[in-house]
Amino acid sequence: MDVEFVYDERLKISLPRFHTAWDELEEIRQAQILRMWEEIRGNIPERIKELEELINEKNAALSEEMNFEHSCLLNTEIAELASIINDLWIWFRLNPSLSKG
């Protein structure tokens, strides 16, 4: 298998795992992989929107929270969600193209 798409539990999307260098793949195989990736990539903005909504909910809870330890927990959760969003944007910007062979 030259490339497989493996589900990433943290990001909640499948990511490509290459076992063969991109330039070594035949153009038709590259096109197949690009189609699969574009399908996955197209779902990233919706996933980011979901995470932003969670952040907003946690921020609202944080503004009402009086318990310091629980506030720290909420801050940690918000930071992790923001980190996931950042990683998703990195993957979203990944836009490979066909090699001209």
C-alpha positions in Angstrom: 0.0 0.0 0.0 1.5 3.3 -1.0 -0.8 5.6 1.0 -3.4 5.0 3.6 -5.8 7.4 5.3 -5.7 6.9 9.1 -8.3 8.3 11.4 -6.9 10.8 13.9 -8.9 10.6 17.1 -7.7 14.1 18.2 -8.6 15.9 15.0 -11.6 13.7 14.1 -10.5 13.4 10.5 -8.5 10.9 8.5 -5.0 11.9 7.6 -2.8 10.5 4.8 0.1 8.2 5.8 2.5 7.8 3.0 4.5 4.7 2.5 5.8 5.8 -0.9 7.2 9.3 -1.8 4.6 11.4 -3.6 6.9 11.9 -6.7 7.3 8.1 -7.0 3.5 7.6 -7.3 1.9 7.3 -10.8 -0.1 10.4 -11.8 -3.3 8.4 -11.8 -2.7 7.3 -8.2 -1.8 10.9 -7.2 -5.2 12.0 -8.7 -7.0 9.3 -6.7 -5.3 10.4 -3.5 -6.0 14.0 -4.2 -9.7 13.2 -4.7 -9.8 11.4 -1.3 -7.9 14.2 0.4 -10.2 16.9 -1.1 -13.2 15.1 0.3 -11.7 15.0 3.8 -10.3 18.5 3.5 -13.8 19.8 2.6 -15.0 18.8 6.1 -12.3 20.6 8.0 -14.1 24.1 8.1 -17.2 22.5 9.6 -15.1 20.7 12.2 -13.4 24.0 13.1 -16.8 25.6 13.5 -17.8 22.9 15.9 -14.7 23.4 18.0 -15.1 27.2 18.0 -18.6 26.7 19.3 -17.2 24.5 22.1 -14.6 27.2 22.9 -17.4 29.8 23.1 -19.4 27.6 25.5 -16.3 27.0 27.7 -15.5 30.7 27.7 -19.0 31.5 28.8 -18.7 28.9 31.6 -15.3 30.3 32.5 -16.7 33.9 32.9 -19.2 32.5 35.5 -16.8 30.1 37.2 -15.9 31.0 40.8 -13.8 27.8 41.6 -10.2 28.4 40.7 -9.3 24.8 40.0 -12.3 24.4 37.7 -11.3 27.7 36.0 -7.9 26.2 35.3 -9.4 23.0 33.9 -11.6 25.1 31.6 -8.6 27.1 30.4 -6.7 23.9 29.7 -9.6 22.5 27.7 -9.9 25.8 25.7 -6.2 25.7 25.0 -6.4 22.1 23.7 -9.4 23.0 21.5 -7.5 26.0 20.1 -4.5 23.7 19.4 -6.7 21.3 17.5 -8.1 24.2 15.4 -4.6 25.3 14.6 -3.6 21.8 13.5 -6.8 21.5 11.4 -5.9 24.8 9.7 -2.5 23.5 8.9 -4.0 20.4 7.3 -6.6 22.5 5.5 -3.9 24.6 3.9 -2.1 21.5 2.6 -2.9 21.5 -1.0 -0.8 19.0 -2.9 -0.8 18.9 -6.7 0.0 16.3 -9.3 3.7 15.8 -10.1 4.5 16.6 -13.7 6.3 13.4 -14.8 
